[in-house]
Amino acid sequence: MRKRYNVTGICIPEKHYMVDISQKVKQIVEEYIEPGYYFAINRGRQYGKTTTLYQLEKYLQDQYMIISISFEGADDLFDSRENFVRGFVQLVTKELENESLDANVIEQWNHYEEDELTFQNLGDKISRLCTDSDKEIILLIDEVDKSSSNQIFLSFLSLLRDKYLDREKGKENFFHNVILTGVYDIKNLKLKIRPDAEHRYNSPWNIAESFDVDMSFSPKEIATMLEEYEADYKYGMDIDKLSNEIYAYTSGYPYLVSQICKLLDESVWKNKDFGDRASVWCPEGVRAAVKYMLMSRSILFDDINKNLDLYPDLNEMLHHILLGGKSYPFSLADNTIQIGTMFGYLKEEDYKVAITNRIFETYLYDLFYLNETKNSRLADAAVVERNQFISGHYLDMDKVLERFQAHYTSYYGEKDWEFLEEDGRFLFLTFLKPIINGTGHYYVDAGTRDQRRTDIIVDYHGKQYIIELKIWHGEEYQVKGRKQLCDYLDSYEQNKGWLVSFCFNKAKEKKTGIKKINEAGKIITEVVI
């Protein structure tokens, strides 16, 4: 059976191609396990938490006794205090039976009277187990936030806190480490219970050490997975170039990295533009995989929709960032930023809030535009005229911009607007998306997305089109814009680009129109609207 790329459940090295996370595991051991810290690994959905726990367990199993359980599907544990104590004892018993532990110790652990089903007795039982064990014990609990809104769970956390403090004082033995994993930050449980709750920070998990290990994959780490695949198939792929291209779209989000590789290995190569598995492992193949991913449903994208409904302030912030070019200073003291970071949608970049990766950006753009353009005349016009912009695999971007200018002038030219930067971007993408839909895709470069400049990169049948959108601020600023675009074209190894300026100067110092300019050896089609 050949190895495959895996995007569901645990990645097993013997069965799956996977990134080498051994350095991350060693960092966790040195910085958190050896000092005896209790901590929580809170990361976004499908961020590799379960696989990391599995690799950590394998690394530690010779030195420690590992008790690894999950609260996934264990809702009945939280029906009552008695159910929780009984269920917890049973879950741990299954783990103890896999250890070379004295049968009498297991029997003592598993024995209880019905009137002993209290948290105090559970704490005493754990202390006896830790005393009787030859090895220090580490407790791992996965999917810990599945029932974290329950008071029973809060009581369990209080037990762990109290026993941790007693252990630190030298009063009794207890777990060497407790590691909890989930999406929601256990220190802020009330955020999940009720986003506007008055006491949202009142969590008993305040003894936990902050977990700061970067679980995203760097280009070098992505390369370790590709090297393993290349060793098996010898396709001659440019691993360095490929890993950087994957990183450029994913920013190392584990699920997205593995899903791109899985699509390249299993699906995208069947596209007539490639034809075999060897030819698909290139930047053009990565872009095709991204397009395929964005056109398909996934648990991760469904989760985004759900969370935007649950947290309207987060929805509004993302909307302002993407459509309005609005900038927010990054601070986890802000609840909305904290929630977006917790879900993995937001990150800090140059002390400002940024969307985590290009794929999330494009998905959110599509989502927002779909909701706002259902009755758009520009979108309707693009659908009607689509065929005139397409010739084989070639997208006539000059024609696209010519028709966009004409329709824009017809529909909006006479409106006396106080033009906002988001309007031009919104309207252009409203016209563009129906034209490339199903064949191409686009993304907005985060580094240029502000209130003065926006670079849009369109990928159509493997060819890239670079369009810069800006507001007309005079000829001097326009010259600067051409130079910026030339530099940007160099970074993408392109010789042709498009500069779209929205002119709202009442003095009409610049006439609208379209012209071609040769700038520093680049051909720039300049469109002034």
ChimeraX attribute file (.defattr): number of C-alpha atoms within 10 A of each C-alpha:
attribute: neighborCount
match mode: 1-to-1
recipient: residues
	/A:1	4
	/A:2	7
	/A:3	14
	/A:4	17
	/A:5	21
	/A:6	18
	/A:7	19
	/A:8	11
	/A:9	11
	/A:10	16
	/A:11	21
	/A:12	14
	/A:13	12
	/A:14	10
	/A:15	13
	/A:16	17
	/A:17	22
	/A:18	25
	/A:19	22
	/A:20	17
	/A:21	18
	/A:22	13
	/A:23	10
	/A:24	17
	/A:25	19
	/A:26	14
	/A:27	12
	/A:28	17
	/A:29	16
	/A:30	11
	/A:31	14
	/A:32	18
	/A:33	20
	/A:34	11
	/A:35	11
	/A:36	16
	/A:37	19
	/A:38	25
	/A:39	21
	/A:40	25
	/A:41	24
	/A:42	24
	/A:43	20
	/A:44	20
	/A:45	20
	/A:46	19
	/A:47	21
	/A:48	21
	/A:49	22
	/A:50	20
	/A:51	16
	/A:52	20
	/A:53	21
	/A:54	16
	/A:55	18
	/A:56	21
	/A:57	19
	/A:58	11
	/A:59	15
	/A:60	15
	/A:61	14
	/A:62	10
	/A:63	10
	/A:64	16
	/A:65	24
	/A:66	22
	/A:67	22
	/A:68	19
	/A:69	18
	/A:70	16
	/A:71	20
	/A:72	13
	/A:73	10
	/A:74	13
	/A:75	12
	/A:76	12
	/A:77	19
	/A:78	20
	/A:79	12
	/A:80	13
	/A:81	18
	/A:82	18
	/A:83	16
	/A:84	22
	/A:85	21
	/A:86	19
	/A:87	16
	/A:88	15
	/A:89	19
	/A:90	14
	/A:91	15
	/A:92	17
	/A:93	16
	/A:94	15
	/A:95	14
	/A:96	21
	/A:97	12
	/A:98	9
	/A:99	13
	/A:100	9
	/A:101	15
	/A:102	13
	/A:103	11
	/A:104	9
	/A:105	14
	/A:106	18
	/A:107	11
	/A:108	12
	/A:109	19
	/A:110	16
	/A:111	11
	/A:112	15
	/A:113	6
	/A:114	9
	/A:115	8
	/A:116	14
	/A:117	17
	/A:118	15
	/A:119	18
	/A:120	10
	/A:121	14
	/A:122	20
	/A:123	18
	/A:124	15
	/A:125	19
	/A:126	18
	/A:127	17
	/A:128	17
	/A:129	20
	/A:130	20
	/A:131	16
	/A:132	15
	/A:133	14
	/A:134	13
	/A:135	16
	/A:136	18
	/A:137	22
	/A:138	24
	/A:139	17
	/A:140	21
	/A:141	21
	/A:142	20
	/A:143	21
	/A:144	23
	/A:145	22
	/A:146	17
	/A:147	20
	/A:148	22
	/A:149	17
	/A:150	16
	/A:151	14
	/A:152	21
	/A:153	18
	/A:154	19
	/A:155	14
	/A:156	19
	/A:157	18
	/A:158	17
	/A:159	17
	/A:160	20
	/A:161	18
	/A:162	15
	/A:163	21
	/A:164	25
	/A:165	14
	/A:166	14
	/A:167	16
	/A:168	13
	/A:169	9
	/A:170	9
	/A:171	11
	/A:172	16
	/A:173	21
	/A:174	26
	/A:175	23
	/A:176	21
	/A:177	21
	/A:178	21
	/A:179	20
	/A:180	23
	/A:181	22
	/A:182	23
	/A:183	21
	/A:184	25
	/A:185	23
	/A:186	28
	/A:187	18
	/A:188	17
	/A:189	23
	/A:190	21
	/A:191	20
	/A:192	18
	/A:193	14
	/A:194	12
	/A:195	15
	/A:196	11
	/A:197	11
	/A:198	10
	/A:199	12
	/A:200	16
	/A:201	14
	/A:202	13
	/A:203	16
	/A:204	20
	/A:205	22
	/A:206	17
	/A:207	16
	/A:208	18
	/A:209	12
	/A:210	15
	/A:211	14
	/A:212	10
	/A:213	12
	/A:214	8
	/A:215	18
	/A:216	21
	/A:217	19
	/A:218	17
	/A:219	20
	/A:220	16
	/A:221	17
	/A:222	26
	/A:223	23
	/A:224	18
	/A:225	21
	/A:226	23
	/A:227	18
	/A:228	15
	/A:229	21
	/A:230	17
	/A:231	10
	/A:232	11
	/A:233	12
	/A:234	11
	/A:235	14
	/A:236	11
	/A:237	18
	/A:238	15
	/A:239	20
	/A:240	14
	/A:241	14
	/A:242	21
	/A:243	24
	/A:244	19
	/A:245	19
	/A:246	26
	/A:247	22
	/A:248	14
	/A:249	23
	/A:250	23
	/A:251	20
	/A:252	24
	/A:253	22
	/A:254	21
	/A:255	18
	/A:256	24
	/A:257	23
	/A:258	23
	/A:259	18
	/A:260	25
	/A:261	25
	/A:262	18
	/A:263	20
	/A:264	24
	/A:265	19
	/A:266	12
	/A:267	14
	/A:268	25
	/A:269	21
	/A:270	14
	/A:271	12
	/A:272	8
	/A:273	16
	/A:274	15
	/A:275	12
	/A:276	14
	/A:277	16
	/A:278	17
	/A:279	16
	/A:280	25
	/A:281	24
	/A:282	19
	/A:283	17
	/A:284	21
	/A:285	24
	/A:286	23
	/A:287	23
	/A:288	27
	/A:289	23
	/A:290	24
	/A:291	22
	/A:292	19
	/A:293	18
	/A:294	17
	/A:295	13
	/A:296	8
	/A:297	10
	/A:298	10
	/A:299	10
	/A:300	15
	/A:301	17
	/A:302	10
	/A:303	14
	/A:304	19
	/A:305	14
	/A:306	11
	/A:307	16
	/A:308	15
	/A:309	12
	/A:310	13
	/A:311	14
	/A:312	12
	/A:313	16
	/A:314	21
	/A:315	19
	/A:316	12
	/A:317	18
	/A:318	26
	/A:319	17
	/A:320	15
	/A:321	20
	/A:322	24
	/A:323	19
	/A:324	20
	/A:325	22
	/A:326	17
	/A:327	16
	/A:328	14
	/A:329	14
	/A:330	18
	/A:331	14
	/A:332	14
	/A:333	8
	/A:334	10
	/A:335	15
	/A:336	20
	/A:337	24
	/A:338	18
	/A:339	22
	/A:340	25
	/A:341	20
	/A:342	19
	/A:343	20
	/A:344	22
	/A:345	19
	/A:346	23
	/A:347	19
	/A:348	16
	/A:349	14
	/A:350	9
	/A:351	11
	/A:352	13
	/A:353	22
	/A:354	23
	/A:355	21
	/A:356	22
	/A:357	21
	/A:358	20
	/A:359	22
	/A:360	22
	/A:361	22
	/A:362	20
	/A:363	17
	/A:364	20
	/A:365	21
	/A:366	18
	/A:367	12
	/A:368	17
	/A:369	18
	/A:370	13
	/A:371	10
	/A:372	12
	/A:373	16
	/A:374	11
	/A:375	10
	/A:376	12
	/A:377	15
	/A:378	20
	/A:379	20
	/A:380	16
	/A:381	16
	/A:382	23
	/A:383	16
	/A:384	11
	/A:385	14
	/A:386	16
	/A:387	11
	/A:388	13
	/A:389	19
	/A:390	16
	/A:391	9
	/A:392	7
	/A:393	12
	/A:394	12
	/A:395	23
	/A:396	13
	/A:397	19
	/A:398	18
	/A:399	13
	/A:400	20
	/A:401	25
	/A:402	15
	/A:403	17
	/A:404	21
	/A:405	21
	/A:406	13
	/A:407	17
	/A:408	19
	/A:409	13
	/A:410	10
	/A:411	11
	/A:412	10
	/A:413	14
	/A:414	9
	/A:415	9
	/A:416	8
	/A:417	9
	/A:418	7
	/A:419	13
	/A:420	12
	/A:421	21
	/A:422	20
	/A:423	13
	/A:424	21
	/A:425	23
	/A:426	19
	/A:427	17
	/A:428	20
	/A:429	19
	/A:430	24
	/A:431	26
	/A:432	23
	/A:433	20
	/A:434	18
	/A:435	25
	/A:436	20
	/A:437	14
	/A:438	12
	/A:439	14
	/A:440	20
	/A:441	24
	/A:442	25
	/A:443	19
	/A:444	20
	/A:445	14
	/A:446	20
	/A:447	11
	/A:448	15
	/A:449	20
	/A:450	19
	/A:451	15
	/A:452	14
	/A:453	18
	/A:454	23
	/A:455	23
	/A:456	20
	/A:457	17
	/A:458	22
	/A:459	21
	/A:460	22
	/A:461	18
	/A:462	18
	/A:463	14
	/A:464	20
	/A:465	21
	/A:466	21
	/A:467	24
	/A:468	24
	/A:469	23
	/A:470	24
	/A:471	23
	/A:472	20
	/A:473	15
	/A:474	12
	/A:475	11
	/A:476	9
	/A:477	12
	/A:478	17
	/A:479	12
	/A:480	11
	/A:481	20
	/A:482	22
	/A:483	14
	/A:484	14
	/A:485	23
	/A:486	22
	/A:487	15
	/A:488	16
	/A:489	18
	/A:490	13
	/A:491	9
	/A:492	13
	/A:493	10
	/A:494	17
	/A:495	15
	/A:496	20
	/A:497	23
	/A:498	24
	/A:499	22
	/A:500	23
	/A:501	21
	/A:502	20
	/A:503	19
	/A:504	18
	/A:505	13
	/A:506	7
	/A:507	6
	/A:508	9
	/A:509	11
	/A:510	16
	/A:511	10
	/A:512	15
	/A:513	12
	/A:514	17
	/A:515	11
	/A:516	14
	/A:517	14
	/A:518	11
	/A:519	14
	/A:520	12
	/A:521	10
	/A:522	19
	/A:523	16
	/A:524	21
	/A:525	20
	/A:526	23
	/A:527	20
	/A:528	20
	/A:529	24
